[in-house]
Amino acid sequence: MRGIVPPDPESKASNLEYAVIYVPKRSRNRFAASCVDIKSCAADALDDADPENKFFAARVSGPSKSSEGQFIYYLVEWLE
């Protein structure tokens, strides 16, 4: 996963999470924290996804702080 800081198991600075992401197209691989809604499990993310309204279930890594000072999440995989 190029461009992603790997999770540090001791600090928990960046975690692998399930989420619903609001995004116009699924062509991006990083998302502002304001577009990401963390869920407790994959089933919850899939249940809350609404592709017709641009809400997609995914597994993400984050949050990380970008060079611009924003908190972002990186895409690990889209859930179907």
N, C-alpha and C positions, 0 to 999 in steps of 0.2 A: 504494500500500500504506500506508494510513493507520495510524499508530501504530508504524511500524517505522523504526528508524534506518537510513538507507541505508548499504550497505557503503562503506568508505573504501578505495580501491584501494592507497593508499600505506601505511596502517597495518596492514591486514589484521585490524582489531579485530573485524569481523563479516564472515563469509564465507557464500557460498551453498554449501550442502552437500546431498548425498543422504543420507537417513537412514531408519531404521526407528524408528517411534515407538510406544510403548505408551500407548494411550489408550482409555478405555471407550467413548467416542463421538467421531465425527469432527466434532463441532460446535465444538470449540475452535480458536483460532488462535495460541496460545502455549503452550509446554510447558517444564517444568522440565528442566534438563540431565540429570537422573537418568533421565528417560523416553525420552531420545533416544540412539540408537546410530548414530553416523556411519559411512557406508559410502563406499567409494572411487568408486563409479559407480552410475548408475541401475539397471543390471542386477543388481548385488549387492543393492541395496535391495529390488528386486522379488522376487528369489530368496529373500531372508530374511524377507519379509513373511508373516504368518500371521493373516489377518483373523478367523478363527474364535476365535483366542486374543487378539484385540485388538492385534495388531502390524501397523501399516500403513506402507507405503512412502510417502515424501514428499520434497519438496525444501524445505529450511529455510534460514533466515538466522540467523546467530548464531555464537557465543554473545554475548549482551548481558547486562548486569547490570541487574536490575530495581530498582525503587525500594525493594523489600524486602531487597535485597542478595543475591538468588539469581541464578544464571546461568540464562538462558532462551533458547529458540530460538523464532523466529516461523515460522509456516507460510507458504510461498510457494505451493506447490501439492501436492495429493495425486497420487500416481502410480498409475496403473491398469495 
